[in-house]
Amino acid sequence: MSDQSTVTTASYRELREHLADYLRRAQAGEEIIVTNRGVEVARLGPPTPVRRRLGLLTGEIWTAPDFDETPADIIAAMEGDDEEEVSHR
């Protein structure tokens, strides 16, 4: 696709009758100008990429100092070393 995007004008009625086609075209990069009785009422085009700013929550979120430490009894249970055996019968 070239740097120049295609712009198409469609009446409200035309858009309503062929919505799926216009949505596909917009997703592909085409801009659709929607008119009602010859007056522009909306523009339909591809979504703009979301730009996320890093660091917005600095100081708002914290992790406990022992977050990555697994208690010994949990490790023993996962390894099958716990003293109590559970019967599933």
Jmol script that loads the backbone (N, CA, C; Angstrom):
load data "model"
ATOM      1  N   MET A   1       0.846  -1.175   0.000  1.00  0.00           N
ATOM      2  CA  MET A   1       0.000   0.000   0.000  1.00  0.00           C
ATOM      3  C   MET A   1       0.891   1.237   0.000  1.00  0.00           C
ATOM      4  N   SER A   2       0.545   2.256  -0.713  1.00  0.00           N
ATOM      5  CA  SER A   2       1.348   3.465  -0.781  1.00  0.00           C
ATOM      6  C   SER A   2       1.097   4.344   0.435  1.00  0.00           C
ATOM      7  N   ASP A   3       1.893   5.414   0.553  1.00  0.00           N
ATOM      8  CA  ASP A   3       1.732   6.341   1.660  1.00  0.00           C
ATOM      9  C   ASP A   3       0.425   7.110   1.562  1.00  0.00           C
ATOM     10  N   GLN A   4      -0.068   7.289   0.351  1.00  0.00           N
ATOM     11  CA  GLN A   4      -1.329   7.984   0.152  1.00  0.00           C
ATOM     12  C   GLN A   4      -2.472   7.014   0.441  1.00  0.00           C
ATOM     13  N   SER A   5      -3.327   7.353   1.391  1.00  0.00           N
ATOM     14  CA  SER A   5      -4.462   6.486   1.658  1.00  0.00           C
ATOM     15  C   SER A   5      -5.631   6.916   0.782  1.00  0.00           C
ATOM     16  N   THR A   6      -6.473   5.965   0.486  1.00  0.00           N
ATOM     17  CA  THR A   6      -7.634   6.231  -0.345  1.00  0.00           C
ATOM     18  C   THR A   6      -8.747   6.806   0.514  1.00  0.00           C
ATOM     19  N   VAL A   7      -9.431   7.809  -0.013  1.00  0.00           N
ATOM     20  CA  VAL A   7     -10.567   8.407   0.685  1.00  0.00           C
ATOM     21  C   VAL A   7     -11.800   8.204  -0.187  1.00  0.00           C
ATOM     22  N   THR A   8     -12.843   7.671   0.419  1.00  0.00           N
ATOM     23  CA  THR A   8     -14.093   7.416  -0.277  1.00  0.00           C
ATOM     24  C   THR A   8     -15.214   8.114   0.469  1.00  0.00           C
ATOM     25  N   THR A   9     -16.192   8.596  -0.264  1.00  0.00           N
ATOM     26  CA  THR A   9     -17.368   9.199   0.352  1.00  0.00           C
ATOM     27  C   THR A   9     -18.537   8.249   0.162  1.00  0.00           C
ATOM     28  N   ALA A  10     -19.287   8.041   1.225  1.00  0.00           N
ATOM     29  CA  ALA A  10     -20.452   7.165   1.156  1.00  0.00           C
ATOM     30  C   ALA A  10     -21.596   7.811   1.930  1.00  0.00           C
ATOM     31  N   SER A  11     -22.775   7.737   1.365  1.00  0.00           N
ATOM     32  CA  SER A  11     -23.944   8.259   2.081  1.00  0.00           C
ATOM     33  C   SER A  11     -24.287   7.307   3.224  1.00  0.00           C
ATOM     34  N   TYR A  12     -25.017   7.820   4.174  1.00  0.00           N
ATOM     35  CA  TYR A  12     -25.453   7.014   5.306  1.00  0.00           C
ATOM     36  C   TYR A  12     -26.171   5.759   4.811  1.00  0.00           C
ATOM     37  N   ARG A  13     -27.055   5.917   3.853  1.00  0.00           N
ATOM     38  CA  ARG A  13     -27.821   4.787   3.318  1.00  0.00           C
ATOM     39  C   ARG A  13     -26.890   3.758   2.671  1.00  0.00           C
ATOM     40  N   GLU A  14     -25.922   4.233   1.869  1.00  0.00           N
ATOM     41  CA  GLU A  14     -24.959   3.343   1.214  1.00  0.00           C
ATOM     42  C   GLU A  14     -24.136   2.584   2.254  1.00  0.00           C
ATOM     43  N   LEU A  15     -23.692   3.304   3.280  1.00  0.00           N
ATOM     44  CA  LEU A  15     -22.919   2.671   4.348  1.00  0.00           C
ATOM     45  C   LEU A  15     -23.740   1.592   5.045  1.00  0.00           C
ATOM     46  N   ARG A  16     -24.973   1.912   5.358  1.00  0.00           N
ATOM     47  CA  ARG A  16     -25.852   0.967   6.055  1.00  0.00           C
ATOM     48  C   ARG A  16     -26.083  -0.295   5.213  1.00  0.00           C
ATOM     49  N   GLU A  17     -26.253  -0.131   3.928  1.00  0.00           N
ATOM     50  CA  GLU A  17     -26.537  -1.271   3.053  1.00  0.00           C
ATOM     51  C   GLU A  17     -25.307  -2.149   2.799  1.00  0.00           C
ATOM     52  N   HIS A  18     -24.108  -1.579   2.897  1.00  0.00           N
ATOM     53  CA  HIS A  18     -22.882  -2.311   2.587  1.00  0.00           C
ATOM     54  C   HIS A  18     -21.865  -2.189   3.717  1.00  0.00           C
ATOM     55  N   LEU A  19     -22.338  -2.220   4.954  1.00  0.00           N
ATOM     56  CA  LEU A  19     -21.490  -1.969   6.107  1.00  0.00           C
ATOM     57  C   LEU A  19     -20.286  -2.907   6.169  1.00  0.00           C
ATOM     58  N   ALA A  20     -20.482  -4.198   5.981  1.00  0.00           N
ATOM     59  CA  ALA A  20     -19.375  -5.158   6.077  1.00  0.00           C
ATOM     60  C   ALA A  20     -18.267  -4.818   5.082  1.00  0.00           C
ATOM     61  N   ASP A  21     -18.648  -4.450   3.855  1.00  0.00           N
ATOM     62  CA  ASP A  21     -17.661  -4.084   2.842  1.00  0.00           C
ATOM     63  C   ASP A  21     -16.884  -2.834   3.256  1.00  0.00           C
ATOM     64  N   TYR A  22     -17.588  -1.827   3.735  1.00  0.00           N
ATOM     65  CA  TYR A  22     -16.912  -0.593   4.150  1.00  0.00           C
ATOM     66  C   TYR A  22     -16.016  -0.834   5.357  1.00  0.00           C
ATOM     67  N   LEU A  23     -16.423  -1.685   6.273  1.00  0.00           N
ATOM     68  CA  LEU A  23     -15.570  -1.998   7.424  1.00  0.00           C
ATOM     69  C   LEU A  23     -14.290  -2.694   6.990  1.00  0.00           C
ATOM     70  N   ARG A  24     -14.385  -3.618   6.038  1.00  0.00           N
ATOM     71  CA  ARG A  24     -13.186  -4.285   5.515  1.00  0.00           C
ATOM     72  C   ARG A  24     -12.251  -3.275   4.856  1.00  0.00           C
ATOM     73  N   ARG A  25     -12.829  -2.369   4.097  1.00  0.00           N
ATOM     74  CA  ARG A  25     -12.022  -1.366   3.409  1.00  0.00           C
ATOM     75  C   ARG A  25     -11.341  -0.437   4.414  1.00  0.00           C
ATOM     76  N   ALA A  26     -12.062  -0.050   5.452  1.00  0.00           N
ATOM     77  CA  ALA A  26     -11.477   0.811   6.482  1.00  0.00           C
ATOM     78  C   ALA A  26     -10.353   0.085   7.212  1.00  0.00           C
ATOM     79  N   GLN A  27     -10.562  -1.180   7.506  1.00  0.00           N
ATOM     80  CA  GLN A  27      -9.531  -1.964   8.182  1.00  0.00           C
ATOM     81  C   GLN A  27      -8.277  -2.061   7.318  1.00  0.00           C
ATOM     82  N   ALA A  28      -8.457  -2.069   6.008  1.00  0.00           N
ATOM     83  CA  ALA A  28      -7.324  -2.154   5.086  1.00  0.00           C
ATOM     84  C   ALA A  28      -6.623  -0.809   4.905  1.00  0.00           C
ATOM     85  N   GLY A  29      -7.137   0.251   5.542  1.00  0.00           N
ATOM     86  CA  GLY A  29      -6.460   1.537   5.480  1.00  0.00           C
ATOM     87  C   GLY A  29      -7.207   2.633   4.747  1.00  0.00           C
ATOM     88  N   GLU A  30      -8.318   2.297   4.166  1.00  0.00           N
ATOM     89  CA  GLU A  30      -9.084   3.301   3.426  1.00  0.00           C
ATOM     90  C   GLU A  30      -9.886   4.173   4.402  1.00  0.00           C
ATOM     91  N   GLU A  31      -9.998   5.450   4.099  1.00  0.00           N
ATOM     92  CA  GLU A  31     -10.812   6.347   4.910  1.00  0.00           C
ATOM     93  C   GLU A  31     -12.151   6.537   4.216  1.00  0.00           C
ATOM     94  N   ILE A  32     -13.224   6.362   4.978  1.00  0.00           N
ATOM     95  CA  ILE A  32     -14.574   6.507   4.448  1.00  0.00           C
ATOM     96  C   ILE A  32     -15.193   7.749   5.091  1.00  0.00           C
ATOM     97  N   ILE A  33     -15.624   8.702   4.276  1.00  0.00           N
ATOM     98  CA  ILE A  33     -16.332   9.868   4.788  1.00  0.00           C
ATOM     99  C   ILE A  33     -17.821   9.583   4.633  1.00  0.00           C
ATOM    100  N   VAL A  34     -18.526   9.596   5.754  1.00  0.00           N
ATOM    101  CA  VAL A  34     -19.956   9.290   5.759  1.00  0.00           C
ATOM    102  C   VAL A  34     -20.724  10.608   5.693  1.00  0.00           C
ATOM    103  N   THR A  35     -21.680  10.667   4.770  1.00  0.00           N
ATOM    104  CA  THR A  35     -22.476  11.877   4.615  1.00  0.00           C
ATOM    105  C   THR A  35     -23.952  11.576   4.863  1.00  0.00           C
ATOM    106  N   ASN A  36     -24.670  12.606   5.282  1.00  0.00           N
ATOM    107  CA  ASN A  36     -26.118  12.526   5.426  1.00  0.00           C
ATOM    108  C   ASN A  36     -26.678  13.751   4.715  1.00  0.00           C
ATOM    109  N   ARG A  37     -27.365  13.500   3.605  1.00  0.00           N
ATOM    110  CA  ARG A  37     -27.897  14.580   2.760  1.00  0.00           C
ATOM    111  C   ARG A  37     -26.791  15.524   2.293  1.00  0.00           C
ATOM    112  N   GLY A  38     -25.644  14.926   1.958  1.00  0.00           N
ATOM    113  CA  GLY A  38     -24.537  15.692   1.415  1.00  0.00           C
ATOM    114  C   GLY A  38     -23.649  16.370   2.445  1.00  0.00           C
ATOM    115  N   VAL A  39     -23.974  16.242   3.724  1.00  0.00           N
ATOM    116  CA  VAL A  39     -23.184  16.868   4.776  1.00  0.00           C
ATOM    117  C   VAL A  39     -22.362  15.796   5.483  1.00  0.00           C
ATOM    118  N   GLU A  40     -21.051  16.040   5.626  1.00  0.00           N
ATOM    119  CA  GLU A  40     -20.194  15.082   6.307  1.00  0.00           C
ATOM    120  C   GLU A  40     -20.619  14.959   7.771  1.00  0.00           C
ATOM    121  N   VAL A  41     -20.854  13.702   8.208  1.00  0.00           N
ATOM    122  CA  VAL A  41     -21.270  13.474   9.597  1.00  0.00           C
ATOM    123  C   VAL A  41     -20.284  12.593  10.362  1.00  0.00           C
ATOM    124  N   ALA A  42     -19.438  11.854   9.651  1.00  0.00           N
ATOM    125  CA  ALA A  42     -18.491  10.970  10.335  1.00  0.00           C
ATOM    126  C   ALA A  42     -17.399  10.537   9.378  1.00  0.00           C
ATOM    127  N   ARG A  43     -16.327  10.031   9.965  1.00  0.00           N
ATOM    128  CA  ARG A  43     -15.238   9.438   9.191  1.00  0.00           C
ATOM    129  C   ARG A  43     -14.971   8.052   9.758  1.00  0.00           C
ATOM    130  N   LEU A  44     -14.761   7.121   8.871  1.00  0.00           N
ATOM    131  CA  LEU A  44     -14.492   5.743   9.249  1.00  0.00           C
ATOM    132  C   LEU A  44     -13.135   5.386   8.673  1.00  0.00           C
ATOM    133  N   GLY A  45     -12.261   4.845   9.518  1.00  0.00           N
ATOM    134  CA  GLY A  45     -10.941   4.494   9.047  1.00  0.00           C
ATOM    135  C   GLY A  45     -10.316   3.431   9.925  1.00  0.00           C
ATOM    136  N   PRO A  46      -9.077   3.079   9.642  1.00  0.00           N
ATOM    137  CA  PRO A  46      -8.407   2.042  10.432  1.00  0.00           C
ATOM    138  C   PRO A  46      -8.180   2.545  11.859  1.00  0.00           C
ATOM    139  N   PRO A  47      -8.124   1.635  12.805  1.00  0.00           N
ATOM    140  CA  PRO A  47      -7.872   2.054  14.181  1.00  0.00           C
ATOM    141  C   PRO A  47      -6.472   2.645  14.313  1.00  0.00           C
ATOM    142  N   THR A  48      -6.345   3.614  15.188  1.00  0.00           N
ATOM    143  CA  THR A  48      -5.024   4.183  15.432  1.00  0.00           C
ATOM    144  C   THR A  48      -4.317   3.311  16.456  1.00  0.00           C
ATOM    145  N   PRO A  49      -3.023   3.116  16.302  1.00  0.00           N
ATOM    146  CA  PRO A  49      -2.294   2.283  17.250  1.00  0.00           C
ATOM    147  C   PRO A  49      -2.334   2.908  18.655  1.00  0.00           C
ATOM    148  N   VAL A  50      -2.441   2.066  19.642  1.00  0.00           N
ATOM    149  CA  VAL A  50      -2.451   2.529  21.024  1.00  0.00           C
ATOM    150  C   VAL A  50      -1.008   2.768  21.454  1.00  0.00           C
ATOM    151  N   ARG A  51      -0.747   3.958  21.929  1.00  0.00           N
ATOM    152  CA  ARG A  51       0.596   4.286  22.423  1.00  0.00           C
ATOM    153  C   ARG A  51       0.540   4.281  23.936  1.00  0.00           C
ATOM    154  N   ARG A  52       1.341   3.435  24.522  1.00  0.00           N
ATOM    155  CA  ARG A  52       1.361   3.319  25.975  1.00  0.00           C
ATOM    156  C   ARG A  52       2.573   4.018  26.540  1.00  0.00           C
ATOM    157  N   ARG A  53       2.335   4.833  27.532  1.00  0.00           N
ATOM    158  CA  ARG A  53       3.437   5.524  28.186  1.00  0.00           C
ATOM    159  C   ARG A  53       3.925   4.671  29.342  1.00  0.00           C
ATOM    160  N   LEU A  54       5.202   4.397  29.349  1.00  0.00           N
ATOM    161  CA  LEU A  54       5.786   3.611  30.417  1.00  0.00           C
ATOM    162  C   LEU A  54       5.927   4.457  31.676  1.00  0.00           C
ATOM    163  N   GLY A  55       5.784   3.815  32.814  1.00  0.00           N
ATOM    164  CA  GLY A  55       6.012   4.486  34.074  1.00  0.00           C
ATOM    165  C   GLY A  55       4.817   5.218  34.643  1.00  0.00           C
ATOM    166  N   LEU A  56       3.643   5.064  34.057  1.00  0.00           N
ATOM    167  CA  LEU A  56       2.478   5.774  34.561  1.00  0.00           C
ATOM    168  C   LEU A  56       2.107   5.360  35.985  1.00  0.00           C
ATOM    169  N   LEU A  57       2.417   4.127  36.355  1.00  0.00           N
ATOM    170  CA  LEU A  57       2.048   3.641  37.687  1.00  0.00           C
ATOM    171  C   LEU A  57       3.244   3.549  38.630  1.00  0.00           C
ATOM    172  N   THR A  58       4.319   4.236  38.304  1.00  0.00           N
ATOM    173  CA  THR A  58       5.494   4.219  39.174  1.00  0.00           C
ATOM    174  C   THR A  58       5.097   4.700  40.564  1.00  0.00           C
ATOM    175  N   GLY A  59       5.446   3.905  41.557  1.00  0.00           N
ATOM    176  CA  GLY A  59       5.122   4.253  42.930  1.00  0.00           C
ATOM    177  C   GLY A  59       3.733   3.832  43.365  1.00  0.00           C
ATOM    178  N   GLU A  60       2.900   3.376  42.441  1.00  0.00           N
ATOM    179  CA  GLU A  60       1.531   2.966  42.761  1.00  0.00           C
ATOM    180  C   GLU A  60       1.420   1.460  42.981  1.00  0.00           C
ATOM    181  N   ILE A  61       2.333   0.708  42.412  1.00  0.00           N
ATOM    182  CA  ILE A  61       2.295  -0.754  42.503  1.00  0.00           C
ATOM    183  C   ILE A  61       3.581  -1.215  43.173  1.00  0.00           C
ATOM    184  N   TRP A  62       3.452  -2.166  44.088  1.00  0.00           N
ATOM    185  CA  TRP A  62       4.635  -2.690  44.757  1.00  0.00           C
ATOM    186  C   TRP A  62       4.539  -4.214  44.818  1.00  0.00           C
ATOM    187  N   THR A  63       5.670  -4.845  45.000  1.00  0.00           N
ATOM    188  CA  THR A  63       5.749  -6.286  45.131  1.00  0.00           C
ATOM    189  C   THR A  63       6.346  -6.597  46.492  1.00  0.00           C
ATOM    190  N   ALA A  64       5.714  -7.524  47.191  1.00  0.00           N
ATOM    191  CA  ALA A  64       6.211  -7.913  48.509  1.00  0.00           C
ATOM    192  C   ALA A  64       7.633  -8.451  48.388  1.00  0.00           C
ATOM    193  N   PRO A  65       8.485  -8.182  49.375  1.00  0.00           N
ATOM    194  CA  PRO A  65       9.876  -8.643  49.311  1.00  0.00           C
ATOM    195  C   PRO A  65      10.001 -10.159  49.178  1.00  0.00           C
ATOM    196  N   ASP A  66       9.039 -10.918  49.709  1.00  0.00           N
ATOM    197  CA  ASP A  66       9.117 -12.378  49.648  1.00  0.00           C
ATOM    198  C   ASP A  66       8.249 -12.958  48.524  1.00  0.00           C
ATOM    199  N   PHE A  67       7.931 -12.147  47.546  1.00  0.00           N
ATOM    200  CA  PHE A  67       7.038 -12.561  46.467  1.00  0.00           C
ATOM    201  C   PHE A  67       7.462 -13.866  45.809  1.00  0.00           C
ATOM    202  N   ASP A  68       8.740 -14.031  45.522  1.00  0.00           N
ATOM    203  CA  ASP A  68       9.211 -15.204  44.785  1.00  0.00           C
ATOM    204  C   ASP A  68       9.754 -16.320  45.681  1.00  0.00           C
ATOM    205  N   GLU A  69       9.500 -16.229  46.976  1.00  0.00           N
ATOM    206  CA  GLU A  69       9.941 -17.276  47.892  1.00  0.00           C
ATOM    207  C   GLU A  69       8.770 -18.220  48.168  1.00  0.00           C
ATOM    208  N   THR A  70       8.962 -19.492  47.844  1.00  0.00           N
ATOM    209  CA  THR A  70       7.919 -20.477  48.084  1.00  0.00           C
ATOM    210  C   THR A  70       8.169 -21.142  49.435  1.00  0.00           C
ATOM    211  N   PRO A  71       7.146 -21.147  50.307  1.00  0.00           N
ATOM    212  CA  PRO A  71       7.317 -21.764  51.621  1.00  0.00           C
ATOM    213  C   PRO A  71       7.700 -23.244  51.506  1.00  0.00           C
ATOM    214  N   ALA A  72       8.498 -23.719  52.461  1.00  0.00           N
ATOM    215  CA  ALA A  72       9.010 -25.094  52.437  1.00  0.00           C
ATOM    216  C   ALA A  72       7.894 -26.126  52.431  1.00  0.00           C
ATOM    217  N   ASP A  73       6.800 -25.885  53.183  1.00  0.00           N
ATOM    218  CA  ASP A  73       5.714 -26.864  53.216  1.00  0.00           C
ATOM    219  C   ASP A  73       5.013 -26.985  51.859  1.00  0.00           C
ATOM    220  N   ILE A  74       4.957 -25.900  51.106  1.00  0.00           N
ATOM    221  CA  ILE A  74       4.352 -25.950  49.769  1.00  0.00           C
ATOM    222  C   ILE A  74       5.258 -26.726  48.824  1.00  0.00           C
ATOM    223  N   ILE A  75       6.556 -26.494  48.897  1.00  0.00           N
ATOM    224  CA  ILE A  75       7.509 -27.242  48.063  1.00  0.00           C
ATOM    225  C   ILE A  75       7.429 -28.726  48.389  1.00  0.00           C
ATOM    226  N   ALA A  76       7.389 -29.055  49.678  1.00  0.00           N
ATOM    227  CA  ALA A  76       7.304 -30.464  50.086  1.00  0.00           C
ATOM    228  C   ALA A  76       6.039 -31.106  49.545  1.00  0.00           C
ATOM    229  N   ALA A  77       4.919 -30.390  49.611  1.00  0.00           N
ATOM    230  CA  ALA A  77       3.655 -30.936  49.109  1.00  0.00           C
ATOM    231  C   ALA A  77       3.717 -31.164  47.598  1.00  0.00           C
ATOM    232  N   MET A  78       4.345 -30.255  46.866  1.00  0.00           N
ATOM    233  CA  MET A  78       4.445 -30.406  45.409  1.00  0.00           C
ATOM    234  C   MET A  78       5.388 -31.539  45.021  1.00  0.00           C
ATOM    235  N   GLU A  79       6.389 -31.786  45.857  1.00  0.00           N
ATOM    236  CA  GLU A  79       7.351 -32.835  45.560  1.00  0.00           C
ATOM    237  C   GLU A  79       6.932 -34.182  46.129  1.00  0.00           C
ATOM    238  N   GLY A  80       5.807 -34.196  46.837  1.00  0.00           N
ATOM    239  CA  GLY A  80       5.320 -35.449  47.393  1.00  0.00           C
ATOM    240  C   GLY A  80       6.027 -35.853  48.673  1.00  0.00           C
ATOM    241  N   ASP A  81       6.703 -34.919  49.334  1.00  0.00           N
ATOM    242  CA  ASP A  81       7.448 -35.215  50.550  1.00  0.00           C
ATOM    243  C   ASP A  81       6.654 -34.925  51.817  1.00  0.00           C
ATOM    244  N   ASP A  82       5.385 -34.555  51.684  1.00  0.00           N
ATOM    245  CA  ASP A  82       4.641 -34.224  52.892  1.00  0.00           C
ATOM    246  C   ASP A  82       4.366 -35.495  53.694  1.00  0.00           C
ATOM    247  N   GLU A  83       4.258 -35.356  55.007  1.00  0.00           N
ATOM    248  CA  GLU A  83       4.153 -36.496  55.910  1.00  0.00           C
ATOM    249  C   GLU A  83       2.780 -37.147  55.871  1.00  0.00           C
ATOM    250  N   GLU A  84       1.748 -36.365  55.594  1.00  0.00           N
ATOM    251  CA  GLU A  84       0.406 -36.925  55.557  1.00  0.00           C
ATOM    252  C   GLU A  84       0.082 -37.367  54.135  1.00  0.00           C
ATOM    253  N   GLU A  85      -0.441 -38.577  54.017  1.00  0.00           N
ATOM    254  CA  GLU A  85      -0.837 -39.054  52.717  1.00  0.00           C
ATOM    255  C   GLU A  85      -2.361 -39.049  52.641  1.00  0.00           C
ATOM    256  N   VAL A  86      -2.891 -38.618  51.540  1.00  0.00           N
ATOM    257  CA  VAL A  86      -4.329 -38.543  51.368  1.00  0.00           C
ATOM    258  C   VAL A  86      -4.755 -39.686  50.473  1.00  0.00           C
ATOM    259  N   SER A  87      -5.734 -40.457  50.941  1.00  0.00           N
ATOM    260  CA  SER A  87      -6.251 -41.551  50.154  1.00  0.00           C
ATOM    261  C   SER A  87      -7.400 -41.055  49.291  1.00  0.00           C
ATOM    262  N   HIS A  88      -7.389 -41.393  48.023  1.00  0.00           N
ATOM    263  CA  HIS A  88      -8.440 -40.950  47.108  1.00  0.00           C
ATOM    264  C   HIS A  88      -9.406 -42.076  46.792  1.00  0.00           C
ATOM    265  N   ARG A  89      -9.477 -43.088  47.659  1.00  0.00           N
ATOM    266  CA  ARG A  89     -10.364 -44.218  47.392  1.00  0.00           C
ATOM    267  C   ARG A  89     -11.694 -44.059  48.054  1.00  0.00           C
TER     268      ARG A  89
END
end "model"
wireframe off; spacefill off
backbone 0.3
color backbone group
